[in-house]
Amino acid sequence: MGLSMAGSSDLGSKIQVLVLSSQADVLNKLELAFYAEPNYRATFTSVSQEALQHLAHQPPDIILVDDTIADGASIEAIRKLAIVAPATPIVALANEQAVEYVREALLAGARAFLTKPIHEADVFSTLNQLVEMEKLRKASAEHHLPDRTKACQILTVMGLKGGVGSTTLAVNLALTLQQQTGGQVILMDAHPRLSDLEATLNLQAHFTYEDLLQHGGNIDAELVRGMLTPHTSGVLVLPGGRFLEPDERASAEHFEQVLGLLALDADYIVIDNGALLSPHTEAALLASSHVLLVVTPEIAALRRTVTFLQTAEDSGFPREKIHLVVNRDGLEAGILAENISRHLNMQIAARIPEDTQLVTYSLNRGIPLVVSHPRSAVAKQIGLLAGKFLPERQTQTAERQRRSVLGRLSTLFQGGTA
């Protein structure tokens, strides 16, 4: 256990290699080889978790993963390393006859393999080729930068009281946007603590936001995107943590940095803020193109919404960014949607009908209702809501607003010349 090193301590322009192995003869051969090689510096560990932690603090240029490691699952280790560091070449070490293992390793993310017993010449020949290929790849990427001109829409879904359905709406809205646009949609938690996204989607995420916090501010777009888990719908998911205890490393600045990196390539980011206020809430609100404020026809939810809107107004938050969503509309003995609109002095963007049976069915099975019951009244209302944020609808809305202003000005001037 623990990290050990071979090679000169002068890092300079040396090629940094991380070796993950627990096989004694492999370790001995590689330590001697790297010790004698002036252009390389190697770090050794036998545990995959230590290798992942090392990536966060000192990313290597190449990773060697043996088929024998202390915590067993070397293929899974390759897969995780490839997700966290997609630009770093991984070399799998395997016995000569282990054809099936090599195939699995390459599918998991390894770019090359070396057979055991290891020969020093083969090791450095392979590593040198990978280093040169990576240099060419980076040079090519610099000359073919991706298009960053498209604007990512960030939608934050929040309620001011637990149980109003903000998570259910966020999940189904994200899937609907994916269905309607075919674009890249990311669904993530705003709070770094206990997340409901995995249960709602019946998804076992590879990583959570807590894994990102281990890297502090030392993150880039490749690392952050590598933490996303694809749902069967095509939506990419980043849940919050799996523990109730608050994480002191969470901050608005870190969340803002993550959002900025994800927005480089995404068409939509849907943020589930829930009813919990966290260090990330302010960053989510400020970064949002639109805030979907979910309220149910109950007095407690309405009172909290009034307080939030007053606070937002006092702090200068743009009222036009906020869209009121009445969930469980038609609830027996509930407040009428028209009265909610009048009391809040806001138009209602969507009225999601009451259907406890359908929502419970969806949550218990981990199947979003827009998938299980796409023709239901609830799914149709969510579809209409999503339609408000399509690019062509945004353009039409802006044009209508422009014409409305011009019309009022025209009337004003005509009145002045009469």
N, C-alpha and C positions, 0 to 999 in steps of 0.2 A: 504494500500500500504506500501511497505518497509518490511525489514526483522526484525523479532524478534526471541528471543532465549529462550529456557528453559533448565535447567540443569546446572551443575557446569561449571564454566569457565575454569577449569583445564582440558584441552583436553586429555592429557596423552594417555591412551589406550581406551578411551571411544568410543563407537559406535556412529558415526555421522549420524543423520537422517535429511533429508530435507522433510518438510511437505508443500504441496501445497493445500490450501483450503481457501475458503472465507465464510464458513458456521460457524456462531458464536458458536453454541453449540458444534460442532466438535472441533473447535479450543480450546475452554475452557477445554473440557475433556482431550484433548491430552496435552495441556500445563501443567495441573495439574499432569497427569500421568508421563510425562517425567521429571517434576521438582522433583518428589519423587523417581525416578529411578536412582540410582547412576551410572549404567553402560552405560547410554545413554545421549546424548546431542542433542537436537532438534533445528532446525532453521525453522522458519515459514515464508511463503510468500503466498499472494493470487493471484499473477500474474505469468503466465507461463514464460514470458520473464525474470523476475527477477530470477526465478528458473534456467533457462538456463545460466544466467550470473553467478549465484552462483556456478554452476558446473565448470565453467572455473577457478575460483579462489580457491575454497575449495571443491573438490569433496567429496560427502557424501558416507557413506557405504550403505545406504538404502534410497529410496525415497517413500513417501506416497503421492498419488494423489487422492484428493476427486473428486466426480462427480460434485461438485459445486465450481467453481473458478471464479475469478473476470472477466477474459477475455473470459469466456464462454466455449470454446471447449476443454473439459478435455481429450477426446479421442485423439485429435490431440496433446495435450500437452504430453500425455503418449508416443505417437509415436515419437515425437521429442526428448524427454528425452532418450528414448531407443536407438535412433540412435546416439546421442551424447555420451552417457555413456552406451554402451551395456553390460558391466560387472557389472553394478550396479543394484541390484534387485529393481523392482518397485512393490509397493503394491497399488492396486486400492481400493478405499472406495466407497461403493454403498449401496443403500437401499435393504432390503431383497428381495423384489419382482422384482428387476431390473435385471432379468436374461439376457436379451438381451444386456444390457449395460456391464455386467460382461464379456460376451462372446467377445464383441468388444474390451474391455480393454485388455483382454488376447491376442487377435490377434494383438493388437497394440504394445505389448511388455511387459505388466505386467506379473510378475511371480506368483503373488498370489493376493487374494482379502480379504477384511474384510467387513462385513455387518454392516449397521447402524440400530439402535443406537449402538455406540461403547461400547465394554466391555474391560476394561483394561487388564484382564487376556488373552483375545484372542489376543490383540495387541502384547503383549510381547512374547506370545507363538509363534506367527507367525514370528515375527522379529528374535527371537532367532534361530528358525529353518532355516531361510534364511541365517543368519550369519554363521551358521555351514555348510550349504550346499556350501556357497561361499568359505569358508576356504578349504573344500574338493576339490572343483573345481580348486582352485589355486594350491593346492598341487599336484593334478593330472596333471595339465598343466606343472608344473615344471619338472615332470618326463617323460613327453611326448612332448618335445619341437618340433615344426614343423621344417621340413627340410629347412634350409636356404642356402643350397649349390647351388641351381640353380641360374644362373645369369639372372638378369632382364636386358633386352635391353631397353635403353632410347633413343628415337628418337625425336629430336627437329626439327620442321618444321618452317622455317622462310623465309621471303622475305625482301628485303631492300626498297621496295616501296609499298605503299598501292594499293590494287586491283590486286596483282599478283596471288592471289588464294591460299595463304598459309593455310588459315583456311579450305577452301573446301578440299584441299589435306589432311590436318591433320585428318579431320573427316572421310573421305572416306578411308584413309590408316588404321586408327584404326579399322574401321568396317571390312575391308578386312583381317587384321591380325587376328581378332576374328573368321572370317569365315574359314580361312585357317588353323588355329592352334587349335581352341577350347580352347585356353588358357585364362588366365586372362589378359585383356587389359584395361588399364586406359588411359583416354583422359583428358587432363587438359590444362588450360591456363597458360602461363608464366607471363602474365601481370595481376596485381591485379585490374585493372580498368575495364572499360566497356567491357563486353565479348560478342562475337558473337556465342559461342557454343550453347547456349540454343535455339536461333532462328534457327540456321542451322540444329539442330536436332529436332526442335519442341518439346522441353523438358522444363518442369518447374522443375528446380532443387530444392531439399529440402534445400540445403546449398550451399554457394559459398565460395571462398577463403577468402572473408572478414570475414566470421564467424570463420574461423581458426585464423585469425589475432587477434580476441578478446581474444584468449587463450595465446597469446605471445609464449614464449618458453615452456610453461607447456603443452606439447602435447605428446601423445604416439601413437603407431600404431592403437590401438582400436579406439581412438578418430578420428584420421585422416581418417581411413577407414569408420567410421560412417558418415563422411561428403560426401561420394561419392553417387551419384544418378545413379541407373541402367537405361540404355537405353534399349529399346525393343530388341536390337541386342545382348545384353549381355555385351556390353562395359560399364564400370563404368566411370562416368563423374564428374569432379570437375571444374566448370566454375570459371572465375575470378569474379570481382565485377560487380555490376549493375549500378554503378555511374561513372561519368566522372572524378570527382575530385580525385586526387592522395591520397593514404592512407599513411600517414607518418610512420605507423607501418610496412609497407612492407620492407623487407631487403633480401639481397642475402643469409644471414645466415639462416633466417627462411625458405626460399624456399628450401634451401639445406637440412635442417632438414626434411621438409615434403617429399621431394623426397626420402630421405634415408628410411623413414618409409614406404612409399608406395612400394618401391622396394623390401621390405622383402618378399612379397608374390606374386608380380605381375610377369608376363612373359614379358609384354611390357608396357612401359609408353610412350605415344605419347604426346608431348608438342607442343601446338600451340603458337608460339612466335609472329606470325603476323609480322607486319612491325614496331611495337612500341618497342623501347628499354626501358626496365624498370630495376629496381634494381634486378629483377629475371633473366634477360637475361644471364648475365655472369655465374650465378650458373647453369642455364640450359645447357649452352654450355659446361662447364667444366664437368658436370655430364654425358653428352650424350655419348652413344656408337657411334651414327651416327648423323650428322647434315644434313638435307635435305634443300639445298639452292635453293629456287624457283625463277626463273627469267622468264620474258616474253620477246618475241622478239621485244623489244622497247629499244631505246637508253638510256632513263632515267633509266630504271631498270638495264640495262647493266652497266652503269657508276657506279651506287651505288654498284653493285655486285663487280666490280673491286676494289673499295675502301675498301669494307669489306674484301676481300681476301688478299689485301695488308696489312691491319691492323692485320688480323689473322696471317699472315706469320711473321710480325714484332714482334708479341707478343709470337711467338713460338707455336701457336695452331697447332696440327697435321693436315696436309693437307689431310691425308688419311681418316680422319673422315668425311670430307665434300663430299657430293654427290650432284651433279648438276642436278636439275630437270627443264627442259624447259617446261613451261606451255603455252597453246594456240599455240602450234607448228602448223605452216601452216597458221598463221594469214595473211590475205591479206596485202601486202606491208610490212610485218614484216621482221626482220632479220632472215636469214636462220640459222637453228640449227647448221650446220657445221661451220658457221662463228662465232657463239657464242662460240662454243667449242674451236675454234682456238684462238679467242681473249682472252679467259680466261685461255687458256692452261690447260683445264680440259676435261676429258671424260664426256659424258652425261649419267647419270644413268637412266633417263626416259624422254621420250618425250610425253607429254600429249597433244593430238590433240585439236585444236580449235573447240569448240562446245558451243557457247554462249547460244543458245536456250535451250540445255539440262541442262546446269549449272543453268541458270535462273529459269527453271522449278523446278529443285531440291531445290534451295534456297528458292523460294517463297512458296513451300509446306512443307519445313522442312523435306524432305525425301532424305537422301543421295543417290546419283545417282548409287552407287554400289548396292543399294537395288531396286530402281525404274527401273533402266536400266542396269542390270548386264552384258548384252551382248553388250553394247555400246563400241565403240573404247576407250573412256575415261576410263571406268571401267576396260577394259582389260589391259590397260597400267598401271593403278594403281595396278592391281593384279600382274603384272610382277614385278613392283617395290617392292611390299610387299614381293614377293617371294625371293628377295635378302637378306631378313633379317630373313628367317626361319633358325632354328638351323642347319639343314643338309646342307643348302646352305652356311652358315657361315663356317662350317667345310670343305666343298669342296673348298671354296675360299682360306682358310688358307693353305690347302694341295697344291693347285695349285701354290700359292705364294712360298711355301717351295720348291716345285719341280723346279720352275723357278730359284730360287737362286742356288739350287744344280746344275742345268743344266749349269748355267753361270760359276759357280766355276769349274765344270768338263771341260768345254771348255777352261777355262783359264789355268788349269793345263796341259791339253793335248797340248795346244799351247806352254807351257813352256818346254815340254819334247820332242817336235818334232825336 
